[in-house]
């Protein structure tokens, strides 16, 4: 899938290892790199959810149209499908929403 980002800062955290490590620590940054590769290789968001890749799951409530993947500890990679484009996702944030 093609990946878009909410901001340039978020894009740097997801794509540049040193920036990710500085922001989240080594373990979370390593898991983040793995999740980005899994998203890129997947056929669709539904594929990620169906096969529970990275414990991928749909969110509820005010995050109803969003999907999350685990990054270890309590961090989650939150993204959504881009409407009208089936193979494009937009990374929204990396957050501890618990």
Z-matrix of the N, CA and C atoms (Angstrom, degrees):
N
C 1 1.446
C 2 1.524 1 109.07
N 3 1.279 2 114.65 1 156.92
C 4 1.454 3 121.38 2 175.23
C 5 1.524 4 108.21 3 -87.61
N 6 1.335 5 116.56 4 142.11
C 7 1.457 6 120.94 5 -176.72
C 8 1.522 7 110.14 6 -118.18
N 9 1.323 8 114.96 7 131.96
C 10 1.467 9 122.59 8 173.10
C 11 1.522 10 107.61 9 -117.88
N 12 1.324 11 116.16 10 164.18
C 13 1.460 12 120.52 11 -175.58
C 14 1.525 13 110.76 12 -130.49
N 15 1.342 14 115.74 13 149.64
C 16 1.454 15 121.56 14 179.91
C 17 1.529 16 111.15 15 -67.97
N 18 1.350 17 117.18 16 -32.24
C 19 1.468 18 120.55 17 -179.24
C 20 1.524 19 110.29 18 -148.78
N 21 1.313 20 115.74 19 164.25
C 22 1.467 21 121.22 20 177.20
C 23 1.528 22 110.88 21 -66.84
N 24 1.329 23 117.05 22 -36.36
C 25 1.462 24 121.21 23 178.35
C 26 1.526 25 110.23 24 -61.84
N 27 1.317 26 116.88 25 -45.32
C 28 1.460 27 121.75 26 178.84
C 29 1.529 28 110.56 27 -64.54
N 30 1.306 29 116.90 28 -39.64
C 31 1.470 30 120.77 29 177.44
C 32 1.526 31 110.49 30 -60.59
N 33 1.332 32 117.15 31 -43.56
C 34 1.464 33 120.92 32 179.23
C 35 1.524 34 110.58 33 -63.59
N 36 1.336 35 117.93 34 -41.83
C 37 1.461 36 121.29 35 179.40
C 38 1.530 37 111.31 36 -62.47
N 39 1.319 38 116.70 37 -34.03
C 40 1.467 39 121.43 38 -177.39
C 41 1.520 40 113.63 39 -85.05
N 42 1.312 41 118.09 40 -24.31
C 43 1.464 42 120.18 41 -172.06
C 44 1.526 43 114.74 42 -113.97
N 45 1.327 44 118.29 43 -19.52
C 46 1.468 45 121.30 44 -179.30
C 47 1.529 46 107.45 45 -111.59
N 48 1.317 47 116.15 46 113.10
C 49 1.459 48 121.45 47 -173.27
C 50 1.525 49 112.64 48 -55.05
N 51 1.323 50 118.37 49 -45.75
C 52 1.465 51 121.26 50 -177.35
C 53 1.528 52 111.88 51 -62.00
N 54 1.326 53 117.01 52 -37.43
C 55 1.465 54 121.16 53 178.77
C 56 1.527 55 109.93 54 -68.98
N 57 1.320 56 117.32 55 -42.05
C 58 1.460 57 121.59 56 177.58
C 59 1.521 58 112.56 57 -63.24
N 60 1.322 59 116.59 58 -41.08
C 61 1.467 60 121.04 59 178.84
C 62 1.526 61 110.52 60 -64.42
N 63 1.320 62 116.50 61 -42.74
C 64 1.467 63 120.48 62 179.51
C 65 1.526 64 111.04 63 -63.35
N 66 1.324 65 117.05 64 -38.13
C 67 1.462 66 121.32 65 -176.31
C 68 1.529 67 112.86 66 -78.89
N 69 1.347 68 117.98 67 -37.62
C 70 1.465 69 120.92 68 -169.66
C 71 1.517 70 115.49 69 -125.81
N 72 1.307 71 118.55 70 -8.64
C 73 1.456 72 121.54 71 -175.39
C 74 1.523 73 111.03 72 92.88
N 75 1.317 74 116.04 73 163.22
C 76 1.461 75 121.67 74 -173.05
C 77 1.526 76 113.55 75 -62.48
N 78 1.320 77 118.14 76 -48.15
C 79 1.467 78 120.72 77 -176.15
C 80 1.524 79 111.99 78 -62.50
N 81 1.325 80 117.20 79 -48.10
C 82 1.469 81 120.84 80 -179.06
C 83 1.524 82 110.73 81 -67.34
N 84 1.327 83 118.11 82 -39.72
C 85 1.468 84 121.47 83 179.21
C 86 1.532 85 111.00 84 -64.47
N 87 1.323 86 116.87 85 -37.87
C 88 1.467 87 121.02 86 177.46
C 89 1.524 88 110.17 87 -64.50
N 90 1.324 89 116.30 88 -45.21
C 91 1.468 90 120.70 89 178.24
C 92 1.529 91 110.48 90 -64.69
N 93 1.336 92 117.18 91 -36.57
C 94 1.463 93 121.48 92 177.98
C 95 1.528 94 110.83 93 -61.20
N 96 1.328 95 117.06 94 -44.23
C 97 1.466 96 120.73 95 178.33
C 98 1.533 97 110.69 96 -61.41
N 99 1.322 98 116.39 97 -40.54
C 100 1.458 99 120.78 98 177.66
C 101 1.531 100 110.63 99 -62.56
N 102 1.321 101 117.41 100 -45.65
C 103 1.468 102 121.20 101 -179.30
C 104 1.526 103 111.24 102 -63.40
N 105 1.319 104 117.65 103 -38.89
C 106 1.467 105 120.36 104 178.92
C 107 1.532 106 110.16 105 -62.73
N 108 1.318 107 117.19 106 -40.18
C 109 1.462 108 120.98 107 177.80
C 110 1.525 109 110.94 108 -66.00
N 111 1.331 110 116.80 109 -38.75
C 112 1.462 111 120.58 110 179.16
C 113 1.524 112 111.26 111 -65.98
N 114 1.314 113 116.94 112 -40.92
C 115 1.471 114 120.43 113 178.20
C 116 1.519 115 109.96 114 -64.45
N 117 1.319 116 116.31 115 -46.22
C 118 1.465 117 120.92 116 -178.89
C 119 1.532 118 111.52 117 -60.61
N 120 1.323 119 117.56 118 -37.10
C 121 1.467 120 121.70 119 -177.18
C 122 1.530 121 113.12 120 -81.62
N 123 1.316 122 117.84 121 -18.70
C 124 1.467 123 121.16 122 -174.80
C 125 1.528 124 111.93 123 -71.84
N 126 1.331 125 114.55 124 153.66
C 127 1.462 126 121.52 125 177.72
C 128 1.519 127 111.91 126 -74.75
N 129 1.337 128 116.00 127 -36.65
C 130 1.468 129 120.89 128 -176.89
C 131 1.525 130 109.41 129 -164.47
N 132 1.321 131 115.86 130 170.50
C 133 1.460 132 120.91 131 175.69
C 134 1.531 133 109.32 132 -63.85
N 135 1.320 134 117.19 133 -40.32
C 136 1.464 135 120.97 134 178.63
C 137 1.527 136 111.60 135 -59.94
N 138 1.323 137 117.88 136 -35.72
C 139 1.466 138 122.68 137 176.64
C 140 1.530 139 109.78 138 -61.08
N 141 1.336 140 117.50 139 -46.50
C 142 1.461 141 121.80 140 179.01
C 143 1.529 142 111.09 141 -60.43
N 144 1.323 143 116.02 142 -42.30
C 145 1.463 144 120.92 143 -178.37
C 146 1.524 145 110.85 144 -70.16
N 147 1.326 146 116.69 145 -46.81
C 148 1.466 147 121.11 146 -177.39
C 149 1.526 148 112.02 147 -58.23
N 150 1.327 149 116.77 148 -44.47
C 151 1.461 150 121.02 149 -177.72
C 152 1.529 151 112.84 150 -92.50
N 153 1.343 152 116.86 151 5.94
C 154 1.473 153 123.57 152 175.96
C 155 1.528 154 112.02 153 52.60
N 156 1.322 155 116.34 154 38.99
C 157 1.460 156 121.59 155 179.24
C 158 1.529 157 107.99 156 -67.15
N 159 1.306 158 116.85 157 122.16
C 160 1.460 159 121.23 158 -177.40
C 161 1.516 160 113.17 159 63.67
N 162 1.349 161 116.05 160 28.26
C 163 1.470 162 122.22 161 -174.60
C 164 1.529 163 110.92 162 53.66
N 165 1.316 164 115.76 163 39.65
C 166 1.463 165 122.23 164 -179.50
C 167 1.528 166 109.73 165 -62.66
N 168 1.336 167 116.11 166 132.46
C 169 1.461 168 120.93 167 -178.38
C 170 1.525 169 111.24 168 -153.51
N 171 1.337 170 115.00 169 150.58
C 172 1.460 171 121.00 170 176.21
C 173 1.518 172 108.86 171 -75.63
N 174 1.325 173 115.53 172 146.28
C 175 1.456 174 120.85 173 178.38
C 176 1.517 175 110.29 174 -95.98
N 177 1.323 176 116.18 175 165.69
C 178 1.462 177 121.94 176 -176.31
C 179 1.521 178 110.75 177 -122.42
N 180 1.313 179 115.87 178 177.52
C 181 1.461 180 121.59 179 176.62
C 182 1.510 181 112.36 180 67.68
N 183 1.341 182 116.40 181 -133.01
C 184 1.462 183 119.62 182 -178.23
C 185 1.527 184 112.68 183 -74.39
N 186 1.316 185 118.54 184 -2.18
C 187 1.470 186 123.33 185 175.50
C 188 1.528 187 110.21 186 -110.65
N 189 1.314 188 116.64 187 28.24
C 190 1.459 189 123.92 188 -170.65
C 191 1.526 190 114.54 189 -54.37
N 192 1.312 191 119.98 190 -35.93
C 193 1.465 192 121.81 191 -177.23
C 194 1.520 193 112.69 192 -94.43
N 195 1.322 194 117.10 193 10.04
C 196 1.455 195 120.97 194 -176.61
C 197 1.526 196 111.30 195 -106.60
N 198 1.334 197 114.20 196 160.79
C 199 1.462 198 123.02 197 -179.36
C 200 1.525 199 107.13 198 -128.78
N 201 1.335 200 117.29 199 147.91
C 202 1.461 201 120.68 200 179.84
C 203 1.522 202 110.94 201 -130.61
N 204 1.335 203 114.56 202 150.28
C 205 1.461 204 122.76 203 173.31
C 206 1.522 205 107.32 204 -127.31
N 207 1.338 206 116.82 205 143.94
C 208 1.463 207 121.61 206 179.41
C 209 1.519 208 111.31 207 -71.32
N 210 1.331 209 115.03 208 142.54
C 211 1.460 210 121.48 209 173.52
C 212 1.527 211 110.63 210 -119.60
N 213 1.308 212 117.08 211 18.20
C 214 1.453 213 120.51 212 -176.74
C 215 1.517 214 109.62 213 87.61
N 216 1.337 215 115.71 214 166.42
C 217 1.464 216 121.28 215 -175.10
C 218 1.520 217 108.95 216 46.37
N 219 1.316 218 117.72 217 -123.06
C 220 1.464 219 119.57 218 179.51
C 221 1.521 220 112.32 219 -119.17
N 222 1.335 221 118.47 220 6.73
C 223 1.460 222 121.27 221 178.77
C 224 1.523 223 111.01 222 -76.52
N 225 1.331 224 115.90 223 144.60
C 226 1.458 225 122.95 224 176.78
C 227 1.533 226 109.34 225 -130.70
N 228 1.318 227 116.07 226 144.20
C 229 1.460 228 123.51 227 171.68
C 230 1.519 229 105.93 228 -94.34
N 231 1.331 230 116.92 229 115.36
C 232 1.463 231 121.95 230 -175.26
C 233 1.529 232 108.80 231 -107.06
N 234 1.336 233 115.55 232 130.44
C 235 1.462 234 120.72 233 179.76
C 236 1.512 235 109.98 234 -147.70
N 237 1.327 236 115.30 235 172.05
C 238 1.457 237 120.95 236 176.81
C 239 1.516 238 108.88 237 -144.66
N 240 1.323 239 115.50 238 154.05
C 241 1.451 240 120.14 239 174.90
C 242 1.517 241 109.46 240 -72.27
N 243 1.326 242 116.83 241 144.90
C 244 1.463 243 120.69 242 177.51
C 245 1.515 244 107.54 243 -82.77
N 246 1.321 245 116.26 244 122.85
C 247 1.467 246 121.48 245 -176.16
C 248 1.523 247 110.98 246 -60.07
N 249 1.317 248 115.43 247 132.96
C 250 1.460 249 121.09 248 179.07
C 251 1.522 250 113.75 249 87.19
N 252 1.325 251 117.36 250 -7.93
C 253 1.459 252 120.97 251 179.74
C 254 1.530 253 107.23 252 -130.56
N 255 1.326 254 116.72 253 109.23
C 256 1.473 255 120.53 254 -171.04
C 257 1.518 256 113.69 255 -74.58
N 258 1.307 257 119.82 256 -21.50
C 259 1.471 258 121.10 257 -176.95
C 260 1.522 259 112.08 258 -113.58
N 261 1.333 260 116.86 259 32.27
C 262 1.461 261 121.37 260 179.95
C 263 1.524 262 108.79 261 -131.84
N 264 1.338 263 116.43 262 131.93
C 265 1.463 264 121.15 263 174.87
C 266 1.522 265 109.15 264 -122.36
N 267 1.319 266 115.03 265 155.13
C 268 1.458 267 121.30 266 176.93
C 269 1.522 268 107.66 267 -119.82
N 270 1.329 269 115.91 268 120.31
C 271 1.453 270 121.36 269 177.34
C 272 1.526 271 107.18 270 -74.76
N 273 1.328 272 116.35 271 123.19
C 274 1.463 273 122.31 272 -176.67
C 275 1.525 274 111.34 273 -91.85
N 276 1.343 275 116.75 274 -50.31
C 277 1.455 276 119.69 275 -177.66
C 278 1.527 277 111.41 276 -169.15
N 279 1.322 278 114.40 277 164.73
C 280 1.456 279 122.09 278 169.92
C 281 1.519 280 104.08 279 -115.79
N 282 1.336 281 115.51 280 118.98
C 283 1.459 282 118.77 281 -167.14
C 284 1.522 283 111.95 282 -148.63
N 285 1.314 284 115.11 283 154.70
C 286 1.464 285 122.17 284 167.88
C 287 1.523 286 105.32 285 -104.01
N 288 1.324 287 118.38 286 95.35
C 289 1.470 288 121.26 287 -175.73
C 290 1.519 289 112.63 288 -96.25
N 291 1.310 290 118.22 289 9.79
C 292 1.467 291 120.98 290 179.39
C 293 1.507 292 111.66 291 -85.11
